[in-house]
Amino acid sequence: MIQLRKFKQLVAFVLLGLLTTWIVSCSTGNVSKSTKQATSRVATVEFWTMQLQPQFTDYFKSLIANFESQNPGIKVNWVDIPWAAMENKILTAVSAKTPPDVVNLNPGFASQLAGRNAWLDLDAKVPNDVRSSYLPNIWKASVLNGKSFGIPWYLTTRLTIYNTDLLKQAGINKVPATYGELAQAAQQIKDKTGKYAFFVTFVPQDSGEVLESFVQMGVNLIDADGKAAFNSAQGKAAFQYWVDLYKKGLLPKEALTQGHRHAIDLYQSGETVLLASGPEFLKTIANNAPKIAQATGVAPQLTGDTGKKNVAVMNIVIPRDTKQPDGAVKFALFVTNDENQLAFAKAANVLPSTTKALSDSYFKDIPANASIIEKARVLTAKELQNAEILTPTLKDFNKLQKAIYENLQAAMLGEKTVDKAVEDAAQEWNQR
């Protein structure tokens, strides 16, 4: 009887234990499930920029905090990539289908991947009223084959930064405004001062400034079918212009081997009179060469007979394989809205790509005691009204620049005639 009672008690305890375990298990399962559901409601958007740390770390931390407070379902993970490493990193990530969600690139490189359908088509994602807030000519920089693959962000236009002391030594009272005037001034500067007028690079992988000069001189680079159109009288004249300058010793020899960075180094050391560059480099000059900075003035950028002015664009793209397309678009539009573009333009000494931000008095009013940086800001903003992307958006634009630059170099070194160099460059492009 006692054994039977103990057995019943044991069964009761076992049943109670099982019941308790079941209750705890269900309870824990519900908590776990609830936690997972809460976690899954937070989408992480990975944002890559190009070499903006540490100078703009505080700006982006504040920007991201504001976005996350307005969008509690989205968390932003900001990753800053060194400029030189970005192309390889994004190519690898896109190829492996493990890309970030939002990427800061430039239209030139982004268009190469746009040709491979790597980016999200934004025409269906960005409403017309939002799209119309950006400068129309600038939006076109991120359009390939009729499809929008990027959202414009910040802009820069070139200035002619010049050394007033050296110009005076050369007996030149007016800063050259066209390439024709530049050629005349270059000879006079060399004769009177022994200095070079300026430096420009012919390294195929570097600045596209020479290619842009072709367009400013009236050269049509490609035709409607994508074939070379520069094998023309205007194209040959543009080739001849640069070949003559080099052969006359009016361009530094290292123009064939050094990139645009060398132009800044030469100007800072007082070896060149003019520097074609963005106003963001004025601070660099002031820090590195205070005496040169004191003698520095700014003028509108050089152009050709067309009067065309260049603008450089940085944009934001969203990989097609993003796991968070809606959150990515929302964040990209937040980064590039009127308010945030104006704030970043002030922080980085660049220009915004929205009409409203550009119309701010910050880009129009020059104080009576304006610094050179303030003068440059207003001057570049004024130029932006008529500036445009001078070179075509092509998925293999780098091949066009390579064909022209390498054949230009051959003509400069006397390895080819100008006619042969133009013909070979056109053939190389057409047969790529």
Wavefront OBJ file of the C-alpha trace (Angstrom):
o trace
v 0.000 0.000 0.000
v 2.848 2.346 0.902
v 4.692 1.362 -2.268
v 1.569 2.084 -4.349
v 1.194 5.532 -2.706
v 4.886 6.329 -3.384
v 4.502 5.217 -6.946
v 1.478 7.537 -7.410
v 3.446 10.415 -5.869
v 6.358 9.694 -8.195
v 4.064 9.705 -11.232
v 2.514 12.972 -10.045
v 5.957 14.579 -9.673
v 7.035 13.358 -13.117
v 3.844 14.691 -14.702
v 4.296 18.007 -12.866
v 7.897 18.191 -14.077
v 6.875 17.464 -17.646
v 4.102 20.037 -17.442
v 6.465 22.628 -15.967
v 9.077 21.888 -18.633
v 6.423 22.211 -21.346
v 5.217 25.553 -19.939
v 8.764 26.910 -19.624
v 9.639 25.595 -23.073
v 6.582 27.190 -24.656
v 7.196 30.379 -22.759
v 10.861 30.463 -23.810
v 9.905 29.576 -27.363
v 7.451 32.451 -27.471
v 10.046 34.865 -26.082
v 12.649 33.612 -28.567
v 10.168 33.837 -31.421
v 9.111 37.298 -30.312
v 12.740 38.409 -30.066
v 13.504 37.039 -33.512
v 10.489 38.816 -34.967
v 11.571 42.084 -33.362
v 15.108 41.643 -34.667
v 13.925 40.778 -38.170
v 12.010 44.051 -38.311
v 15.312 45.979 -38.195
v 16.910 46.117 -41.654
v 20.651 46.826 -41.859
v 21.784 49.000 -44.755
v 25.519 48.899 -45.456
v 26.837 52.204 -46.823
v 30.239 52.475 -48.529
v 31.971 55.816 -49.095
v 35.298 56.700 -50.695
v 37.973 58.034 -48.343
v 35.775 60.395 -46.303
v 37.208 59.388 -42.921
v 38.429 60.882 -40.658
v 37.724 64.356 -42.030
v 33.955 63.860 -42.212
v 33.455 61.236 -39.515
v 31.429 63.553 -37.275
v 29.255 64.662 -40.194
v 28.321 61.108 -41.170
v 27.774 59.927 -37.602
v 25.287 62.751 -37.137
v 23.678 62.108 -40.530
v 23.215 58.409 -39.805
v 21.882 59.065 -36.293
v 19.277 61.459 -37.725
v 18.248 58.942 -40.362
v 17.945 56.091 -37.878
v 15.857 58.224 -35.502
v 13.465 58.999 -38.355
v 13.484 55.380 -39.576
v 13.588 53.133 -36.498
v 13.255 50.018 -38.670
v 16.555 50.677 -40.431
v 20.114 50.579 -39.079
v 22.982 51.965 -41.187
v 26.448 50.394 -41.122
v 28.943 52.912 -42.574
v 32.162 51.566 -44.134
v 34.762 53.961 -45.566
v 36.986 52.533 -48.298
v 40.327 54.022 -49.422
v 40.008 55.649 -52.831
v 42.550 53.353 -54.504
v 40.877 50.203 -53.152
v 37.247 50.999 -53.998
v 37.151 49.686 -57.571
v 38.560 46.261 -56.673
v 36.427 45.943 -53.553
v 33.134 46.812 -55.245
v 33.946 44.648 -58.278
v 34.658 41.693 -55.989
v 31.525 42.264 -53.892
v 29.262 42.668 -56.929
v 30.713 39.574 -58.640
v 30.230 37.503 -55.486
v 26.657 38.839 -55.121
v 27.533 40.106 -51.627
v 27.526 43.856 -52.275
v 26.856 46.673 -49.839
v 23.435 48.306 -50.146
v 24.466 51.890 -50.926
v 27.746 52.890 -52.584
v 29.445 56.244 -53.226
v 31.115 56.121 -56.674
v 31.593 58.373 -59.679
v 29.556 58.008 -62.883
v 32.612 57.113 -64.949
v 33.385 53.925 -63.036
v 29.765 53.215 -62.073
v 28.745 53.273 -65.749
v 31.156 50.406 -66.469
v 29.231 48.204 -64.051
v 25.903 49.694 -65.158
v 26.688 48.138 -68.540
v 26.743 44.769 -66.755
v 23.379 45.444 -65.101
v 24.999 45.634 -61.657
v 22.884 48.491 -60.285
v 19.245 48.845 -59.331
v 17.138 50.614 -61.976
v 16.118 53.780 -60.141
v 13.515 55.047 -62.615
v 10.885 52.889 -60.923
v 12.171 53.640 -57.411
v 12.561 57.436 -57.421
v 9.318 59.418 -57.902
v 9.347 62.116 -60.595
v 8.803 64.927 -58.096
v 11.893 63.782 -56.152
v 13.963 63.309 -59.286
v 13.078 66.818 -60.480
v 14.710 68.298 -57.359
v 18.152 67.445 -58.813
v 19.875 69.527 -61.494
v 18.667 67.967 -64.798
v 22.076 68.035 -66.526
v 23.663 66.398 -63.509
v 21.090 63.601 -63.271
v 22.003 62.672 -66.876
v 25.515 61.760 -65.734
v 24.081 58.593 -64.152
v 21.922 57.479 -67.068
v 23.045 54.708 -69.421
v 20.939 53.371 -72.300
v 17.979 55.387 -71.033
v 18.086 53.895 -67.499
v 18.984 55.797 -64.327
v 21.565 53.852 -62.332
v 22.641 56.507 -59.817
v 21.558 59.482 -57.717
v 23.699 62.651 -57.946
v 25.492 63.715 -54.787
v 28.237 66.337 -54.607
v 29.880 68.206 -57.483
v 33.036 70.118 -58.305
v 33.853 72.385 -61.222
v 37.354 73.355 -62.231
v 38.863 76.763 -61.659
v 42.008 78.335 -62.992
v 44.105 78.819 -59.873
v 47.016 81.130 -60.694
v 50.178 82.633 -59.236
v 49.865 86.431 -59.490
v 53.605 87.004 -58.892
v 54.701 84.727 -61.728
v 52.120 86.157 -64.116
v 53.468 89.634 -63.378
v 57.050 88.441 -63.950
v 55.958 87.089 -67.332
v 54.350 90.416 -68.214
v 50.874 88.918 -68.534
v 48.009 91.077 -67.281
v 45.071 88.806 -68.146
v 44.627 85.220 -67.016
v 44.225 82.946 -70.079
v 40.565 82.055 -70.592
v 40.860 79.696 -73.568
v 43.265 77.018 -74.713
v 44.302 79.306 -77.553
v 45.286 82.037 -75.090
v 46.989 79.431 -72.902
v 49.318 78.352 -75.718
v 50.417 81.961 -76.269
v 50.892 82.562 -72.542
v 52.830 79.304 -72.132
v 55.538 80.470 -74.524
v 55.774 83.912 -72.925
v 55.933 82.438 -69.413
v 58.716 80.037 -70.416
v 60.702 82.808 -72.127
v 60.380 85.334 -69.279
v 60.459 83.139 -66.165
v 61.805 79.741 -67.196
v 58.721 78.172 -65.563
v 56.000 76.065 -67.110
v 52.583 77.642 -67.580
v 50.801 74.518 -66.329
v 50.798 70.729 -66.067
v 48.260 68.300 -67.470
v 48.446 64.501 -67.427
v 48.365 62.096 -70.371
v 48.408 58.985 -68.192
v 45.529 56.814 -69.534
v 44.290 55.706 -66.086
v 44.283 59.202 -64.594
v 42.407 62.470 -65.169
v 40.145 62.915 -68.197
v 40.998 66.638 -68.439
v 42.651 66.342 -71.872
v 39.710 64.383 -73.249
v 37.389 67.080 -71.910
v 39.538 69.713 -73.609
v 38.807 67.983 -76.916
v 35.073 68.509 -76.386
v 35.674 72.121 -75.358
v 37.597 72.586 -78.607
v 34.590 71.334 -80.585
v 35.505 67.667 -81.036
v 32.717 65.089 -81.149
v 34.240 61.994 -79.516
v 31.750 59.342 -80.659
v 28.781 59.273 -83.020
v 25.215 58.080 -82.451
v 26.268 54.484 -83.191
v 29.081 54.569 -80.645
v 31.806 54.696 -83.298
v 34.803 57.044 -83.123
v 33.929 60.516 -84.405
v 37.179 62.246 -83.424
v 38.916 61.261 -86.682
v 37.937 64.667 -88.038
v 39.475 68.064 -88.735
v 38.589 69.181 -85.183
v 40.013 65.981 -83.704
v 43.286 66.337 -85.583
v 43.542 69.994 -84.509
v 43.092 68.982 -80.865
v 45.778 66.287 -81.181
v 48.082 68.821 -82.869
v 47.505 71.381 -80.102
v 48.833 69.104 -77.366
v 51.616 67.635 -79.528
v 52.895 71.130 -80.366
v 52.954 72.217 -76.715
v 54.940 69.135 -75.741
v 57.417 69.316 -78.627
v 58.060 73.012 -77.942
v 59.020 72.133 -74.379
v 56.011 73.967 -72.932
v 54.759 70.926 -71.006
v 56.828 69.102 -68.358
v 58.222 65.792 -69.628
v 56.539 63.951 -66.764
v 53.133 64.820 -68.249
v 53.422 61.375 -69.858
v 54.098 59.521 -66.621
v 52.650 61.476 -63.671
v 48.991 61.965 -62.712
v 46.970 65.040 -61.773
v 48.376 65.034 -58.242
v 51.685 66.129 -59.757
v 49.999 69.290 -61.057
v 49.251 70.327 -57.464
v 52.804 69.516 -56.353
v 54.317 71.627 -59.136
v 52.034 74.584 -58.407
v 52.769 74.437 -54.675
v 56.497 74.445 -55.363
v 56.214 77.498 -57.637
v 57.205 75.578 -60.775
v 53.953 76.257 -62.654
v 51.905 79.436 -62.985
v 48.446 77.956 -63.493
v 46.589 75.030 -61.912
v 43.350 73.702 -63.361
v 41.658 72.141 -60.367
v 38.738 72.285 -57.955
v 38.485 74.864 -55.148
v 38.843 72.107 -52.559
v 42.611 72.184 -53.225
v 42.948 75.811 -52.103
v 43.107 74.645 -48.475
v 45.787 72.133 -49.394
v 47.862 74.875 -51.004
v 47.388 77.151 -47.987
v 48.562 74.403 -45.632
v 51.479 73.169 -47.714
v 52.714 76.375 -49.355
v 51.623 79.513 -47.446
v 53.757 81.872 -49.572
v 52.300 80.500 -52.809
v 48.815 80.726 -51.290
v 49.331 84.437 -50.529
v 50.067 85.081 -54.213
v 47.207 82.899 -55.464
v 44.158 84.148 -57.360
v 41.209 82.354 -58.969
v 39.574 82.738 -62.392
v 36.987 80.804 -64.439
v 38.092 77.481 -65.830
v 39.800 77.241 -69.202
v 37.616 76.394 -72.174
v 37.765 76.225 -75.942
v 35.885 78.057 -78.679
v 32.689 76.268 -77.587
v 32.721 77.983 -74.184
v 31.754 74.673 -72.560
v 32.556 74.192 -68.864
v 33.228 70.936 -67.072
v 31.608 69.547 -63.936
v 32.727 66.451 -62.025
v 30.039 64.391 -60.301
v 30.065 61.993 -57.379
v 26.983 59.841 -57.183
v 25.336 57.134 -55.125
v 24.385 53.760 -56.580
v 22.454 50.800 -55.200
v 23.544 47.287 -56.215
v 20.841 45.217 -57.907
v 21.567 42.354 -55.489
v 20.890 44.424 -52.362
v 18.768 42.625 -49.793
v 17.263 45.959 -48.696
v 16.233 47.835 -51.876
v 13.587 50.009 -50.231
v 15.731 50.908 -47.221
v 18.711 51.558 -49.489
v 16.753 53.936 -51.730
v 15.324 55.712 -48.700
v 18.796 56.238 -47.233
v 20.338 57.302 -50.566
v 17.632 59.942 -51.021
v 18.162 61.088 -47.437
v 21.909 61.544 -47.952
v 21.261 63.572 -51.107
v 18.246 65.642 -50.061
v 18.368 69.451 -50.070
v 19.170 69.902 -46.387
v 21.906 67.270 -46.190
v 23.501 68.259 -49.489
v 23.778 71.856 -48.310
v 25.334 70.740 -45.014
v 27.871 68.481 -46.730
v 28.746 71.138 -49.334
v 29.589 73.531 -46.498
v 31.634 70.888 -44.675
v 33.561 69.678 -47.730
v 33.831 72.877 -49.822
v 32.009 71.257 -52.751
v 28.783 71.999 -54.642
v 25.378 70.362 -54.149
v 23.432 68.700 -56.955
v 19.928 69.834 -55.973
v 18.411 73.057 -57.281
v 17.196 74.252 -53.892
v 20.509 73.697 -52.093
v 22.433 75.450 -54.863
v 20.124 78.480 -54.660
v 21.139 79.084 -51.026
v 22.756 82.481 -50.331
v 25.909 80.604 -49.261
v 26.694 80.128 -52.961
v 25.719 83.627 -54.082
v 26.840 86.261 -51.593
v 30.482 87.355 -51.392
v 31.419 89.197 -48.189
v 33.313 92.500 -48.536
v 36.422 90.926 -47.015
v 35.939 87.560 -48.762
v 38.709 84.988 -48.592
v 39.907 83.281 -51.751
v 37.960 80.175 -50.764
v 34.737 82.197 -50.517
v 35.419 83.801 -53.894
v 36.088 80.392 -55.416
v 32.877 78.971 -53.988
v 30.704 81.659 -55.558
v 32.617 81.505 -58.829
v 32.234 77.737 -59.191
v 28.552 77.862 -58.227
v 28.007 80.453 -60.945
v 29.836 78.262 -63.467
v 27.641 75.321 -62.516
v 24.600 76.999 -64.096
v 26.071 76.243 -67.535
v 28.428 73.378 -66.710
v 27.890 69.903 -68.092
v 29.350 66.428 -68.201
v 31.637 66.860 -71.185
v 32.472 63.236 -71.934
v 29.880 60.583 -72.844
v 28.613 58.010 -70.355
v 29.936 54.720 -71.720
v 30.377 51.339 -70.081
v 33.920 51.152 -71.506
v 34.832 54.831 -71.437
v 38.240 53.932 -69.983
v 39.090 52.211 -73.287
v 38.285 55.378 -75.231
v 40.568 57.458 -72.995
v 43.311 54.817 -73.233
v 43.189 54.736 -77.044
v 43.392 58.524 -77.358
v 45.997 59.130 -74.640
v 48.372 56.380 -75.766
v 48.281 57.562 -79.365
v 48.695 61.163 -78.265
v 51.806 60.116 -76.361
v 53.147 58.362 -79.458
v 52.689 61.543 -81.502
v 54.296 63.667 -78.772
v 57.359 61.404 -78.770
v 57.577 61.536 -82.547
v 56.738 57.861 -82.974
v 53.708 58.667 -85.127
v 52.399 61.576 -87.140
v 49.308 63.299 -85.779
v 47.197 61.919 -88.642
v 48.402 58.379 -87.968
v 47.875 58.746 -84.204
v 44.273 59.910 -84.712
v 43.592 57.130 -87.212
v 45.054 54.438 -84.953
v 43.134 55.683 -81.905
v 39.866 55.611 -83.844
v 40.567 52.122 -85.170
v 41.498 50.848 -81.702
v 38.208 52.140 -80.283
v 36.071 50.794 -83.123
v 37.678 47.349 -82.950
v 37.696 47.006 -79.154
l 1 2 3 4 5 6 7 8 9 10 11 12 13 14 15 16 17 18 19 20 21 22 23 24 25 26 27 28 29 30 31 32 33 34 35 36 37 38 39 40 41 42 43 44 45 46 47 48 49 50 51 52 53 54 55 56 57 58 59 60 61 62 63 64 65 66 67 68 69 70 71 72 73 74 75 76 77 78 79 80 81 82 83 84 85 86 87 88 89 90 91 92 93 94 95 96 97 98 99 100 101 102 103 104 105 106 107 108 109 110 111 112 113 114 115 116 117 118 119 120 121 122 123 124 125 126 127 128 129 130 131 132 133 134 135 136 137 138 139 140 141 142 143 144 145 146 147 148 149 150 151 152 153 154 155 156 157 158 159 160 161 162 163 164 165 166 167 168 169 170 171 172 173 174 175 176 177 178 179 180 181 182 183 184 185 186 187 188 189 190 191 192 193 194 195 196 197 198 199 200 201 202 203 204 205 206 207 208 209 210 211 212 213 214 215 216 217 218 219 220 221 222 223 224 225 226 227 228 229 230 231 232 233 234 235 236 237 238 239 240 241 242 243 244 245 246 247 248 249 250 251 252 253 254 255 256 257 258 259 260 261 262 263 264 265 266 267 268 269 270 271 272 273 274 275 276 277 278 279 280 281 282 283 284 285 286 287 288 289 290 291 292 293 294 295 296 297 298 299 300 301 302 303 304 305 306 307 308 309 310 311 312 313 314 315 316 317 318 319 320 321 322 323 324 325 326 327 328 329 330 331 332 333 334 335 336 337 338 339 340 341 342 343 344 345 346 347 348 349 350 351 352 353 354 355 356 357 358 359 360 361 362 363 364 365 366 367 368 369 370 371 372 373 374 375 376 377 378 379 380 381 382 383 384 385 386 387 388 389 390 391 392 393 394 395 396 397 398 399 400 401 402 403 404 405 406 407 408 409 410 411 412 413 414 415 416 417 418 419 420 421 422 423 424 425 426 427 428 429 430 431 432
